[in-house]
Amino acid sequence: MMKISKWEGAILLLGALFLAFTAGWFLRGGGSEPIRVETERVLEVTVTALPAPGPEPEREKIDINTAGADELKSLPGIGEKRAADIIADREENGPYRFPEELTRVKGIGEETLAELLDYITVGEETQ
């Protein structure tokens, strides 16, 4: 009788396992159809049409020479402190002749003024 080594035994075992797996793979279904799962999903799509962008509605300009703190706070970039500073500056230095003079108030620079110009006036526009 012939003796086989451990390596040869391991190779024979792996070969037998491979053959068993392959046979099981091919014989598994026995000709039956695969399992079929049917689902029904309804897709609901809601389309909301937004209005086309247009010009912003005209808003009445605020006269910075007569406006109170509440009116000034409604301006972009103006809070309670800046509104009080505007009123204090107006009382100390007199009314504003041009909207650009608003830059004399601490905290209002060129950028803030550019945002405000569309919303403010100094009463009757001076030429």
Summary of the structure (lengths in Angstrom):
residues: 127
radius of gyration: 41.9
end to end distance: 122.5
largest distance: 122.8
contacts: 221
relative contact order: 0.11
helix: 43%
strand: 3%
